[in-house]
Amino acid sequence: MNGLNELSAHEAARRIRAEEITSEALVRDCLNRISENEHDIHAWQHVDTAHALHQARTCDTSPAKGLLHGVPIGIKDLIDTGDMPTCYGSNIYAGYQPKRDAECVKRLRDSGAVILGKTVTTEFATFKPSLTRNPHDLNRTPGGSSSGSAAAVSDQMVPLALGTQTAGSVIRPAAFCGVVGFKPTFGYCSTIGVKTLSNELDTLGMFARDTRDAALLATCLRRTGIVLRDVPCKPSRIGLFRGPNWDQADAPLQTEIEKVCEIIGRSNVSVVIKESTDGFSDLLDVQHTIMCADMAESLAPEFGNHYSGLSEALQQLIEYGLGLDDGKIEAARECARLARIEIEKLFGDCSFLITPSAPGEAPGMETTGTPLFNKIWTLLHLPCLNLPIGRGPGSLPLSIQLVARANEDATLLGGAAWVEKILAEKS
């Protein structure tokens, strides 16, 4: 018999409301799964079994509070929790206990969710690999920086988890671990109480088993007035955006993407080729400039007071940011501002674009993989969703990235649910 930990979030929430299962039983099965596999995967920075079960029992003896009543969720250890330590992926903050929850955690509690624990993040959500391993192959990376969140959802330790993205830290690990990852439009979710890297780029994101679960979680985190679709919505036209870095995507992934587009075309939805706008590839450097300049400011206390406690790679990123000329930084910000307007030309009459999430299957543990296919979309503040589409030659997940216009998160989720549905029917 399958454990309750294998339930989707929306099915678990439904069964808890119907009193078919208890939150305690669901949380126990999640904790049992963690106990079985955590010594290999290392997805969790902090789990307090007694506290998790206490939250679950409280849900079982209380009226339903919201859409996630009784459903457990993992919180990336970059996000403050008032009842659990938050280390930001660094020994500098070992044992640090925030005084209050981040705004997103508060919203989850208001929705009735059980905060199961804190998932591993790389050092200050940057690029140094963590101890977390990919559940599909323990010798491969789960990606970063939201490594623990992606791995925990992939291994069925928890149905939902939060992450963050400044370059590619939601979409890339979701691709490597074979789960749905959703990075909403910049500013869609509050980042109050999330350790800052870049005020211009940081975006709260999420990991889920399917698009419906992603929409459910995003709805609980939404700002007033935004309604998300959790049912398939057939688009009229989709763009295939190979982009200037298409040749850096592995051949098996290129083939699978072309197959997906063929399946979509047979479902009477037009798939049109979209070419890069002028200067598109230059935006990679723009993103890097803004990120490093902002990190030099946001991590100044750690750099000044705990220099030896930082990895050499992070030291170098901050030093690069400190050495940037003010003129280059301002030029980069202005370029980004204009690009966010110009990007409309790329979409045209398409509902959303299909493009790679990552170059292919997860690489080895010596890296978290490249955010090459994510950085520009993050810079442009666009909503992105990772959707698994199959397996590569190494039997590891392959995925596509769906990208929509800013603030068209509902369109993206509805369209992604439709693509997910037709791919499932063809499998």
C-alpha positions, 0 to 999 in steps of 0.5 A: 500500500502506498504511503500518504506521503505520495498524495498530491497536495490538492488530493491530501487537502481534499481528503483531510477536509472530508475527514478521510485521513488526518493531517497527523497520519499524512505528516507521519508518513512524510516523516517516515519517508524522511527517516528512510532516505534522508541519510542518503539525500540530505534534503533537510537542514532542520526537522523537528518531528515532535513540533511537526506532529503537534502542528498536525494534531492542532489541524486535526482538532481545529476548523479548516483554516484555508486551502492547505489545511493540514498539508505539510510543506518544506521551507527553504532555509533562506526563509525566516521561520519564527519557530525553527532555526534559519541558517541561510546555508552558512555556518556563520548563522549556525543556530540562528533563530529569527524572531518572526516568520517571513511573510510567505510563511505567515500566509502558509500558516494562515492557509492551514499548512503544516511547516514540516521543516527547513530544506537545504539551500546552498550558501546564501543561495549562491553556487557552492554545491550543498550536500543534497543529492539528486533522488534519481541518482545520488551521484548527480546534483539536485541543482541549486540553490533550492536543492533541498526543496527540489529533492524533498518533493522529488523523493516524496518526502513532502508534497510542496516546498518553497524556493527562491530564484535570483538566477535559476534557483527554482527552475533548474533544480526542478528540472534536474529532480523531475518536479514542477517548479514555478517562479511567478512574476517578480513581486507576485509573492512577498519576499519580506523575511527572505534573506536578500541577495538582490532587491531587483531579482529575488523571486519566491518560487515553489516546487510541487508534484504537478501544475495543479499543486503549484497553482494551489500553493501560488494561490495561497501566496498570491497578492490581492486580486490575482486569480490563478487557474488550476485546470487545463486551459488550451492556448491558441498559439505557443512559441518555440524559443530556441534562443541564442544558447540552443546549441548548448542544450544537449541533443536528447533534450532538443529532440524531446522538445521537438517531440513535445511541439509535435504533440502540441501541434497534433492537438490543434494548437499552433507552435511557431518559431520565435527568434531572439530580439536584438541584444537578447544574449547581452542580457546574461551579462546584465543579469550578472552585473545587477546580481553581483552589484546587489550582492555586494551590498546585501551581503556586506555585513557577512563580507566585512565581519565574516570574510573567512566564513565565506566560500572562495567563490562567494568572496570572488562574486562579492569582490567583483560586485564591489569593483563594478563602476557605478556607470556600468551598474546604472547602465545595466539597470536601464538596459533591464528596464527597457528590455522588460518593455521590449520583450513583448515583441518576442511573444507576439500573439503567443500565450507563452513560450517553450524553451529549455529549463537546463542543458539536459540531465543533471550533472555531477555533484561537483556543480549545481549546473548552469543557470544559462537558460534561466537568468534572462527570464529572471532579469525580465521579471517573467513567470516561468514554469518547469514541466518534466517531459521524460527521461534522457539517455542516463534515465534522468529527468528532462524538462521544458521551461514555459515562459509567459508575459509578466503578470500572466501567471494564470495564463501560464499555469492554465496552459502548463496544465493543458500541456501536462495533460496532453503529454500524459495522454500520449505517454 
